[in-house]
Every structure is written in structure tokens, then in C-alpha cells.
């Protein structure tokens, strides 16, 4: 491991002396660590004195904690040496523990070590003034589908002119940057070349990325957020979770790099907006007016889109429940009670109510009259209100959807939900479930578009 950073790591508020196996040698609070990042892994090599038995104690501690919160236990200091000349600090606070390797042969310079695998790391370097207020967010392999509308195919005549200069051609209407608050961005290819003087063939590899430019005053938090917004839009459009594997943000104070381990998808899906009667490619989608609504509803959209994409990867029953749940989490409206119109004045109304109470009391045992009178007060309040419309129907109508046109009735959707939830699968009609899943796909996608502020959709009520 020749390329690494030297860190000093402290496990905050963890008393390893209490963990098995017991040791007579005191355990150091701070452990020298080598941090190495490769294409598909992030590795922490933590060194310790063998007689402290720290490695065994650390493993025992792993069995008691939530691995997703591993980084929250760490305090990181950057060691002062040649491997860290430009490095200001390292942040592992968001890191999840993926696994560990511990072997009796793990020694280096007379010290024993244990290897931990984590999923993310953030570095702060001295700033690069030549790239200030820009950023490159590199995408995983699923990100290639984002770039498709923006570039021509790699034909020789388009990329090699008579002067032998390499050139990339973007589609005519995809050259501009899109505005997002204090930033502008556009999808781009990053090209990496490889050549050998002894070989006839030189290779050029493409890497998909989102290129950002920022206005003065943009913070790290805002820069990361803008990247998350674009990624969320892409994941919704393509119906699959797309991730960044590397981000480099150039700000006046620091150059920040964030490395993530790519999460491999075992299910492959593809999508667009055609199911909502919107025939845009992703370039056209980015030109729509989604900014205000998406930023306002970012938290809700993040949850809804995660569920939306998950619904493509599960069985039909789970698909139904997930898509139905998207409607429920989007439904944040509160219905106001509407009272009946009173035909009498207060005195006359009171007299009629007392008369009604006396009539009803004749049907109740005298010993329970007082309890009935107390109940009568609450019943009177309820009776003053008009019956409320079905809340689901009311919400859908507020979203410009007409439940009366649905190929599967609202009552049937609710019965399906109840039967599946309560395990009454034998009562579920397979064909009705198929139609319901198609309908709920269209409805949930439309609700997400509405949250973004995009109103160009149409609900197709025909299901073949």
C-alpha cells in the first residue's frame, strides 16, 4: 500500500479496556492509521501494540454497534508528514463500516494492524485558485444513461480532423449550463487517454460527470445540495438509483473531495417520462421549470423518489404497497370541517335539541341517563359537521386528477391495500392488481412531477 494518508484516530467515548479479551497492557487512546483509497474500496489500516489485544477488542465492539454510524465514533487528526502536504483535514463522520479483515500475519514495521473497509471519506485540501468556484461530480456506470442526449456518437469523422486534434461534439441544444440557485451545471464526459509508444492502439475512456460552476459566496453545504438535487432528478427520470462515486468541489477556502464506494445494482431498470405522457429526453427535462418546487419539496421528493425506484425492483404485492404509500406520504393536506346551515336561531335550536335528548333518554335505563347526557354533548358537535369527502379522493382532486376516470376505482384500491396489508392474498384478483400497479405507477409519478412544479403531464386512463 504505497499511496496513503497518515491519520491519528481516536475512538471517542469508547473504553476498550472493558471489552473481551482482557489485557494487562493499557490501550492507547490514539491509533496511527493509514487511509488508502482505490477505485472500489476505502481502507483504514489501524496500527496497535500486539500485547494490548486491541484488534480483538475492536471486533468485539463492532458486534455491539450500528455499523451505519461507525464514523460518528471517530475523531480524526491529520499526521504532519510528506503524504499529507496539501491535506487540511479528513472527515469520516458519515462513514459506514462495510467489513474488516484481521490476520495473524498483519504486521508492518513491528506493529500489528487491522484493516477496516468503509464506504465514504471526505478530504479537505489547500485550494486550487485556478479552478475556484467549480466542481466535478463523477457518476457511477448508471450515469452513462444521463449523458446519452448530450453527445453525438463517437464517429471518426466527428472527432478526428485533418489536424489530428481530438474533439468531442455535443448535441446542438445541449451546450448551455442549467441554472440552479447559486450554481449552473451541465452533464459532461471526462476523457481519460492511455497510450504506449510500443503499441499501435491508444485508448480513450469516457467518464460521466456533472460539471458545476458557482457564484461567489456558495458554501460547501450548498454545493453538495445542488449535486444531490441533480442526482435526484436523474434518478427519477431514469427510474433507477444513480450515485456519485467521486466529487471534487473547488471553493476559496479548500478543495473538497468526497469518495464513495459504488453500490452495485443487481436489478437493471430503465425509464423516462412517457408513462406520464411527457415525451422529453433528459436534456429537455432539465430545461423545464422544476427548480423552485424541487428545492422547496426536496426532503419529501427524496423519500418519494427512493420509494418510486424501489417499486420497480420488488414483487407485485410489494409494488402495490410502495406506490400506494407514495400517495399517502405526498398527501399532506388537512380537511377543514364544513358545518350544516342552521335553520333556527340559537334559542329555537337549543329547544329542539333538548326535545330530542328527552326522546332518546326514554330508550335508555334511568341509571345511565347522566352518562348518556355526557355522550350526547360530543355527538351534537359531530352532527353539526357535514360528512367529509373521502380524503384520498379529495387529495387526488387537488392534484388535478379525477378519480371517477380511473380504470380501477378508489374503493377497489383501498380494498386491495387492506387485503395485502392483512395477508389476505387469496382475496386479491391478479388482473386487478396488475391494472392497479400500472395506475399507481402513473399516479405516483404525476404526484412527484407536481411536487417539482412540472404540470405538463397527462394521466392515461387506458390499460391494456
C-alpha positions as CSV (number, residue, x, y, z in Angstrom):
1,X,0.0,0.0,0.0
2,X,2.3,2.8,-1.3
3,X,-0.3,5.5,-1.8
4,X,-1.9,6.5,1.5
5,X,-2.6,9.3,4.0
6,X,-1.4,9.1,7.6
7,X,-4.0,9.8,10.2
8,X,-4.3,9.7,14.0
9,X,-7.7,8.2,15.0
10,X,-9.3,8.3,18.4
11,X,-12.5,6.4,19.2
12,X,-14.4,9.0,21.2
13,X,-16.1,7.8,24.4
14,X,-15.2,4.1,23.8
15,X,-13.5,2.3,26.7
16,X,-11.8,-0.7,25.1
17,X,-10.4,-1.9,28.4
18,X,-13.8,-3.3,29.3
19,X,-14.1,-5.4,26.1
20,X,-13.1,-9.1,25.8
21,X,-10.4,-10.3,25.8
22,X,-8.9,-8.7,28.9
23,X,-5.4,-7.3,28.7
24,X,-2.9,-6.0,31.3
25,X,-1.5,-3.5,28.9
26,X,-3.2,-0.2,28.7
27,X,-4.6,0.6,25.2
28,X,-3.6,3.9,23.6
29,X,-6.4,6.4,23.1
30,X,-5.0,7.4,19.7
31,X,-4.1,5.0,16.9
32,X,-1.9,5.7,14.0
33,X,-3.8,4.8,10.8
34,X,-3.1,4.6,7.0
35,X,-6.0,5.7,4.9
36,X,-5.9,4.3,1.3
37,X,-8.5,4.9,-1.4
38,X,-8.7,2.8,-4.5
39,X,-11.3,2.6,-7.3
40,X,-13.5,0.1,-5.5
41,X,-12.5,0.4,-1.9
42,X,-11.7,2.7,1.0
43,X,-9.4,1.1,3.6
44,X,-8.3,2.1,7.1
45,X,-5.2,0.2,8.3
46,X,-5.2,0.8,12.1
47,X,-1.9,0.0,13.9
48,X,-1.6,-1.0,17.6
49,X,0.7,-2.9,20.0
50,X,0.0,-6.6,19.8
51,X,0.1,-7.1,23.6
52,X,-2.9,-4.7,24.1
53,X,-5.1,-7.2,22.1
54,X,-6.8,-4.1,20.6
55,X,-7.7,-5.9,17.4
56,X,-9.8,-8.5,19.2
57,X,-11.4,-5.8,21.4
58,X,-12.3,-3.7,18.4
59,X,-14.0,-6.7,16.7
60,X,-16.0,-7.3,20.0
61,X,-17.0,-3.6,19.9
62,X,-18.1,-4.0,16.3
63,X,-20.6,-6.6,17.4
64,X,-22.3,-4.1,19.7
65,X,-22.7,-1.0,17.4
66,X,-24.7,0.1,14.4
67,X,-22.2,-0.1,11.5
68,X,-24.0,2.7,9.7
69,X,-23.0,5.1,12.5
70,X,-19.3,4.0,12.6
71,X,-17.9,7.4,11.6
72,X,-19.7,9.2,14.4
73,X,-17.4,7.5,16.9
74,X,-14.2,8.8,15.3
75,X,-12.0,11.8,15.9
76,X,-9.6,12.4,13.1
77,X,-6.3,14.3,13.1
78,X,-4.1,14.5,10.0
79,X,-0.5,13.5,10.8
80,X,2.2,16.0,9.7
81,X,4.3,14.3,7.0
82,X,5.0,14.3,3.3
83,X,2.0,12.2,2.4
84,X,-0.3,15.0,3.7
85,X,1.5,18.1,2.4
86,X,-1.7,19.7,0.8
87,X,-4.2,18.0,3.1
88,X,-6.0,20.2,5.6
89,X,-8.3,17.7,7.3
90,X,-10.2,14.4,6.8
91,X,-13.8,13.8,7.6
92,X,-15.1,10.3,8.3
93,X,-18.3,11.3,10.2
94,X,-20.6,9.9,7.5
95,X,-18.7,6.7,7.0
96,X,-20.4,3.3,7.4
97,X,-18.3,0.2,8.3
98,X,-18.6,-2.3,5.5
99,X,-16.3,-5.0,6.9
100,X,-13.0,-5.8,8.4
101,X,-10.0,-8.2,7.9
102,X,-7.8,-9.4,10.7
103,X,-5.0,-11.8,10.2
104,X,-2.2,-13.1,12.4
105,X,0.3,-12.1,9.6
106,X,-0.7,-8.5,9.6
107,X,2.5,-6.7,10.7
108,X,4.3,-3.6,9.4
109,X,7.4,-2.1,11.0
110,X,7.0,-4.3,14.0
111,X,3.4,-3.2,14.7
112,X,0.2,-5.2,14.2
113,X,-2.7,-3.8,12.3
114,X,-6.3,-4.5,11.4
115,X,-7.9,-3.5,8.1
116,X,-11.4,-1.8,8.1
117,X,-13.4,-1.2,4.9
118,X,-15.7,1.9,4.9
119,X,-18.0,3.4,2.3
120,X,-17.1,7.1,2.1
121,X,-14.4,9.7,3.0
122,X,-14.2,13.4,2.6
123,X,-10.8,15.2,2.1
124,X,-10.1,19.0,2.5
125,X,-7.1,20.1,0.5
126,X,-5.4,23.5,0.1
127,X,-7.5,25.5,-2.5
128,X,-6.8,25.5,-6.3
129,X,-7.2,29.1,-7.3
130,X,-7.3,28.2,-11.0
131,X,-10.4,26.1,-10.5
132,X,-12.1,28.2,-7.8
133,X,-15.9,28.1,-7.7
134,X,-16.2,25.0,-9.9
135,X,-16.8,21.3,-9.2
136,X,-16.9,17.9,-10.9
137,X,-19.3,15.3,-9.7
138,X,-18.4,11.9,-11.2
139,X,-21.2,9.4,-11.7
140,X,-21.3,5.6,-11.5
141,X,-21.8,3.4,-14.6
142,X,-25.5,4.1,-14.5
143,X,-24.7,7.7,-15.1
144,X,-23.9,7.0,-18.7
145,X,-27.6,7.0,-19.5
146,X,-27.7,10.6,-18.3
147,X,-25.2,11.6,-21.0
148,X,-27.0,10.0,-23.9
149,X,-29.0,13.1,-25.0
150,X,-26.0,15.4,-24.8
151,X,-23.4,13.9,-27.1
152,X,-23.1,12.5,-30.6
153,X,-21.8,9.1,-31.3
154,X,-18.0,8.7,-31.4
155,X,-17.6,8.6,-35.2
156,X,-14.1,9.1,-36.5
157,X,-15.1,11.9,-38.9
158,X,-16.6,13.8,-36.0
159,X,-13.6,13.6,-33.7
160,X,-10.5,13.5,-35.8
161,X,-10.0,16.4,-38.2
162,X,-7.1,16.9,-40.6
163,X,-5.0,18.5,-37.8
164,X,-5.3,15.3,-35.8
165,X,-6.8,17.1,-32.8
166,X,-9.2,15.2,-30.6
167,X,-12.7,16.8,-30.4
168,X,-16.0,15.9,-28.8
169,X,-19.3,17.0,-30.3
170,X,-22.3,17.9,-28.1
171,X,-25.8,17.9,-29.5
172,X,-26.7,21.4,-30.6
173,X,-29.2,22.3,-28.0
174,X,-27.3,20.8,-25.1
175,X,-24.3,23.2,-24.8
176,X,-25.7,25.6,-22.3
177,X,-25.5,25.3,-18.5
178,X,-28.7,25.0,-16.5
179,X,-29.3,27.4,-13.6
180,X,-29.9,26.1,-10.0
181,X,-29.9,28.9,-7.4
182,X,-26.2,29.9,-6.9
183,X,-24.9,27.4,-9.4
184,X,-25.0,26.4,-13.0
185,X,-24.4,22.8,-14.2
186,X,-24.5,20.5,-17.2
187,X,-23.7,16.8,-17.8
188,X,-20.3,16.2,-19.5
189,X,-17.9,13.5,-20.4
190,X,-14.5,13.4,-18.9
191,X,-12.0,11.7,-21.2
192,X,-9.1,9.6,-20.0
193,X,-6.4,8.5,-22.5
194,X,-4.0,5.7,-22.4
195,X,-1.1,5.2,-24.8
196,X,2.1,3.2,-25.1
197,X,4.7,4.1,-27.7
198,X,5.3,0.5,-28.4
199,X,1.6,-0.2,-29.1
200,X,-0.4,0.5,-32.2
201,X,-3.6,1.2,-30.3
202,X,-4.3,4.1,-28.0
203,X,-7.4,4.1,-25.9
204,X,-9.7,6.9,-24.7
205,X,-12.1,6.1,-21.9
206,X,-15.3,8.1,-21.1
207,X,-16.3,9.0,-17.5
208,X,-19.8,10.6,-16.9
209,X,-19.9,13.6,-14.7
210,X,-21.9,16.7,-13.8
211,X,-19.9,19.9,-14.2
212,X,-20.8,22.8,-11.8
213,X,-20.0,26.5,-11.7
214,X,-20.8,28.5,-8.6
215,X,-21.4,32.1,-7.8
216,X,-19.3,33.8,-5.2
217,X,-20.4,33.0,-1.6
218,X,-21.5,29.5,-2.4
219,X,-20.9,27.3,0.7
220,X,-19.8,23.6,0.9
221,X,-23.3,22.6,2.1
222,X,-25.0,24.4,-0.8
223,X,-22.5,22.9,-3.3
224,X,-23.3,19.3,-2.1
225,X,-27.0,20.1,-2.0
226,X,-27.1,21.2,-5.6
227,X,-25.3,18.0,-6.6
228,X,-27.9,16.0,-4.7
229,X,-30.8,17.8,-6.4
230,X,-29.4,17.0,-9.9
231,X,-28.8,13.4,-8.9
232,X,-32.4,13.1,-7.6
233,X,-33.8,14.4,-10.9
234,X,-31.7,12.0,-12.9
235,X,-32.7,9.0,-10.7
236,X,-36.4,9.8,-11.0
237,X,-36.2,10.3,-14.8
238,X,-34.4,7.1,-15.4
239,X,-36.3,5.1,-12.7
240,X,-33.1,3.8,-11.0
241,X,-30.9,5.0,-8.2
242,X,-27.8,6.7,-9.7
243,X,-24.9,7.6,-7.5
244,X,-21.8,9.8,-7.4
245,X,-18.6,7.9,-6.9
246,X,-16.3,10.9,-6.6
247,X,-16.9,14.6,-6.1
248,X,-14.3,17.4,-6.3
249,X,-15.5,20.9,-5.1
250,X,-13.2,23.9,-5.5
251,X,-14.0,26.7,-3.0
252,X,-11.9,29.6,-1.9
253,X,-11.0,28.0,1.5
254,X,-10.5,24.4,0.3
255,X,-10.7,21.9,-2.4
256,X,-13.1,19.2,-1.1
257,X,-13.1,15.7,-2.5
258,X,-15.7,13.1,-1.5
259,X,-15.0,9.5,-2.4
260,X,-17.9,6.9,-2.3
261,X,-17.8,3.2,-2.9
262,X,-20.1,2.3,-5.8
263,X,-23.2,0.4,-4.7
264,X,-23.7,-2.3,-7.3
265,X,-27.3,-2.9,-8.5
266,X,-28.3,-6.4,-9.2
267,X,-31.5,-5.3,-10.9
268,X,-31.4,-3.2,-14.0
269,X,-34.3,-0.9,-15.0
270,X,-34.7,1.9,-17.4
271,X,-37.2,4.7,-17.6
272,X,-38.4,8.0,-18.9
273,X,-41.5,10.2,-18.6
274,X,-43.5,8.6,-21.3
275,X,-45.8,6.9,-18.8
276,X,-47.0,10.4,-17.8
277,X,-47.5,11.5,-21.4
278,X,-44.3,13.6,-21.4
279,X,-42.0,12.8,-24.3
280,X,-38.9,14.6,-23.2
281,X,-35.3,13.4,-23.1
282,X,-33.3,14.2,-20.0
283,X,-31.9,17.4,-21.7
284,X,-35.4,18.7,-22.3
285,X,-36.4,17.7,-18.7
286,X,-33.6,19.9,-17.3
287,X,-35.0,22.8,-19.3
288,X,-38.3,22.7,-17.5
289,X,-39.3,24.9,-14.5
290,X,-38.6,22.4,-11.7
291,X,-36.1,24.4,-9.6
292,X,-38.5,26.2,-7.2
293,X,-40.7,23.3,-6.4
294,X,-37.9,20.8,-6.2
295,X,-35.9,22.9,-3.7
296,X,-39.0,23.6,-1.6
297,X,-40.0,20.0,-1.5
298,X,-36.6,18.3,-1.6
299,X,-37.0,16.2,1.6
300,X,-40.4,14.9,0.5
301,X,-39.2,14.3,-3.0
302,X,-36.2,12.4,-1.8
303,X,-38.4,10.0,0.1
304,X,-41.0,9.6,-2.7
305,X,-38.4,9.1,-5.5
306,X,-36.5,6.5,-3.4
307,X,-39.8,4.6,-3.0
308,X,-40.7,5.1,-6.6
309,X,-37.5,3.5,-7.8
310,X,-37.7,0.7,-5.3
311,X,-41.2,-0.2,-6.5
312,X,-39.6,-1.4,-9.8
313,X,-37.4,-4.0,-8.0
314,X,-39.9,-6.0,-5.9
315,X,-42.8,-8.4,-6.3
316,X,-46.3,-7.2,-7.4
317,X,-47.7,-7.1,-3.9
318,X,-44.9,-5.0,-2.6
319,X,-45.0,-2.8,-5.7
320,X,-48.6,-2.0,-4.9
321,X,-48.0,-1.2,-1.3
322,X,-45.0,1.0,-2.1
323,X,-46.8,3.0,-4.8
324,X,-49.9,3.4,-2.6
325,X,-47.6,4.6,0.2
326,X,-46.1,7.3,-2.1
327,X,-49.6,8.7,-2.5
328,X,-50.1,8.7,1.3
329,X,-46.8,10.5,2.0
330,X,-47.5,13.1,-0.6
331,X,-50.9,13.7,0.9
332,X,-50.2,16.4,3.4
333,X,-53.5,18.3,3.1
334,X,-55.8,18.8,6.1
335,X,-59.6,18.9,5.5
336,X,-61.5,21.6,7.3
337,X,-64.8,20.7,8.8
338,X,-67.8,22.3,7.0
339,X,-70.9,22.8,9.2
340,X,-74.5,22.4,8.2
341,X,-76.5,25.6,7.6
342,X,-78.6,26.4,10.7
343,X,-82.4,27.0,10.0
344,X,-83.3,28.2,13.5
345,X,-81.9,30.8,15.9
346,X,-79.9,29.7,19.0
347,X,-82.9,29.6,21.4
348,X,-85.0,27.5,19.0
349,X,-82.1,25.2,18.2
350,X,-81.5,24.6,21.9
351,X,-85.1,23.8,22.5
352,X,-85.2,21.2,19.6
353,X,-82.0,19.6,20.9
354,X,-83.4,19.3,24.4
355,X,-86.6,17.8,23.0
356,X,-84.5,15.2,21.0
357,X,-82.5,14.4,24.1
358,X,-85.5,13.7,26.2
359,X,-86.9,11.4,23.5
360,X,-83.7,9.5,23.3
361,X,-83.5,9.2,27.1
362,X,-86.8,7.3,27.0
363,X,-84.8,4.4,25.3
364,X,-82.1,4.3,28.0
365,X,-82.2,2.9,31.5
366,X,-82.6,5.8,34.0
367,X,-79.4,4.7,35.9
368,X,-77.3,5.5,32.8
369,X,-79.0,8.9,31.9
370,X,-76.1,11.0,33.2
371,X,-73.5,9.1,31.2
372,X,-75.7,9.3,28.1
373,X,-76.1,13.1,28.5
374,X,-72.3,13.5,28.5
375,X,-72.0,11.4,25.4
376,X,-74.8,13.5,23.8
377,X,-72.7,16.6,24.0
378,X,-69.9,15.2,21.8
379,X,-72.5,13.7,19.4
380,X,-74.1,17.1,18.9
381,X,-70.7,18.6,17.9
382,X,-70.1,15.8,15.4
383,X,-73.7,16.2,13.9
384,X,-73.1,19.8,13.2
385,X,-70.4,19.0,10.6
386,X,-71.2,17.9,7.0
387,X,-69.9,14.4,6.0
388,X,-66.3,14.9,4.7
389,X,-65.3,13.7,1.3
390,X,-63.0,10.7,1.1
391,X,-59.7,12.2,2.0
392,X,-57.8,10.2,-0.7
393,X,-60.4,11.4,-3.3
394,X,-60.1,15.0,-2.1
395,X,-56.3,14.9,-2.3
396,X,-56.2,13.4,-5.8
397,X,-58.7,16.0,-7.0
398,X,-56.4,18.7,-5.5
399,X,-53.7,17.4,-7.7
400,X,-55.9,17.8,-10.9
401,X,-56.6,14.0,-11.0
402,X,-60.2,12.8,-11.4
403,X,-60.7,9.5,-9.6
404,X,-64.0,9.0,-11.4
405,X,-61.9,8.4,-14.6
406,X,-59.6,5.8,-13.0
407,X,-59.7,2.3,-14.6
408,X,-59.6,0.9,-11.0
409,X,-62.0,2.5,-8.5
410,X,-60.7,4.2,-5.3
411,X,-62.7,1.7,-3.2
412,X,-61.1,-1.2,-5.0
413,X,-57.6,0.3,-4.5
414,X,-58.3,0.6,-0.8
415,X,-59.7,-3.0,-0.6
416,X,-56.5,-4.2,-2.3
417,X,-54.4,-2.3,0.1
418,X,-56.3,-3.8,3.1
419,X,-56.2,-7.3,1.8
420,X,-52.4,-7.2,1.0
421,X,-51.6,-5.5,4.3
422,X,-53.5,-8.0,6.3
423,X,-52.2,-11.0,4.5
424,X,-55.4,-11.9,2.7
425,X,-53.6,-12.6,-0.6
426,X,-56.3,-15.2,-1.6
427,X,-58.8,-12.4,-1.9
428,X,-56.6,-10.4,-4.4
429,X,-57.6,-10.6,-8.0
430,X,-54.4,-10.9,-10.0
431,X,-55.6,-9.0,-13.1
432,X,-57.0,-6.2,-10.9
433,X,-53.6,-6.0,-9.1
434,X,-51.8,-5.7,-12.4
435,X,-54.0,-2.9,-13.5
436,X,-53.8,-1.2,-10.1
437,X,-49.9,-1.3,-10.2
438,X,-49.9,0.4,-13.7
439,X,-52.4,3.0,-12.5
440,X,-50.5,3.7,-9.3
441,X,-47.2,4.0,-11.3
442,X,-48.7,6.8,-13.3
443,X,-50.3,8.5,-10.3
444,X,-47.2,8.4,-8.1
445,X,-45.1,9.7,-10.9
446,X,-47.5,12.5,-11.5
447,X,-47.6,13.4,-7.8
448,X,-43.7,13.6,-7.9
449,X,-43.9,15.9,-11.0
450,X,-46.4,18.1,-9.2
451,X,-44.1,18.5,-6.3
452,X,-41.4,19.5,-8.7
453,X,-43.7,22.1,-10.2
454,X,-44.0,20.3,-13.6
455,X,-47.6,20.4,-14.9
456,X,-47.0,19.1,-18.5
457,X,-48.3,15.6,-17.7
458,X,-51.5,13.8,-18.7
459,X,-53.0,10.8,-17.0
460,X,-53.5,7.9,-19.4
461,X,-56.5,6.0,-18.1
462,X,-56.3,3.3,-20.7
463,X,-54.7,0.0,-19.5
464,X,-54.3,-2.9,-22.0
